[in-house]
Amino acid sequence: MVQPILGIHHVTAIASDPQRNLDFYTEVLGLRLVKRTVNFDDPGTYHLYFGDEAGSPGSILTFFAWPMAARGRAGVGQVEITSFSIPAASLTFWEQRLLAAGTPAVRSESRFDEEVLRFTDPDGLNLELVGHSGSDVPGRAWRDASVPVQHAIRRFYSVTLCEQGYESTADLLETMGFRKVGEQGNRFRFDVGQGGAGARVDVLCASEAPFGNIAAGTVHHVAWRVSDDEAQLAWRKQLLNKRLNATPVIDRCYFHSIYFREPGGVLFELATDPPGFATDEPAEKLGETLKLPPWLEPHRTKIEHVLPPIQLHTPVKESG
């Protein structure tokens, strides 16, 4: 029997200015920079990873930072919204914090009995904070963040896929072990495993919406968690049986990956939980220096010359 999908592993999006991106996610959202590396397929650009204190699977939002990249457009065939989990009591704190930082934030109407705070990052990436019960995950919040621990973002809540249709994507999700748990208008909710925050995807059926354009301010792909290499290979076989084109396993140093497109066009990845981000630097030093994979290390001098300088600022702690 194939080991189940465990939920969201990470979401990868596109940014333009790497310093602005770094400042927003560490200083405004209070996430930790857990890895400073390069795009392995385009090593002249940064790949920045943000997450909880350890960079736990399910907390990681990553960015390909391409300076001067054009602004993209969210739409059909994309992850339209990336949602984080927070305690319901923290919504007012976050609304005030975002507005104070010059980031407009709007509370949307209740969705599936949850309160939602919507905003965008400096490149226009659609983000949400979902306030709900059961959101506290002890021990994951970054203790040195500027955000008080009781309000800290600890993990994803869900991703929203924007699709022209519904059935083909739903069929694949069910093959991957997801089950339909709710429906509200043209929004269909699926959970995997124990469900809830970090193990949830919404499918938004938007038949008249334009197709998205992937560039700055849009999501490149969403990765789903698998426990290990054996489970990943078993899932790859399942995908091939569904006549989906899946890549061979690719070594991303901190996890192993396969990629494929779901029927609606969204790029999916299956990523292993191990080995994690402390493989090439101590846990207490995550994200402080540029890390390169072994095959790029001989080119470090050239790569460092091309990359724009960025500076990680010490967070200023805010009282609760």
Secondary structure by P-SEA (a helix, b strand, c coil): cccccccccccccccccaaaaaaaaaccccccccbbbcccccccbbbbbbbccccccccbbbbbccccccccccccccccbbbbbbcccaaaaaaaaaaaacbbbbbccccccbbbbbbccccccbbbbbbbcccccccccccccccccccccccccbbbbbccccaaaaaaaaaaccccccccccbbbbbccccccccbbbbbbcccccccccccccccbbbbbbccaaaaaaaaaaaaaaccccccccccccccbbbbbcccbbbbbbbbccccccccccccccccbbbbccccccaaaaaaaaccbbbbcccccccc
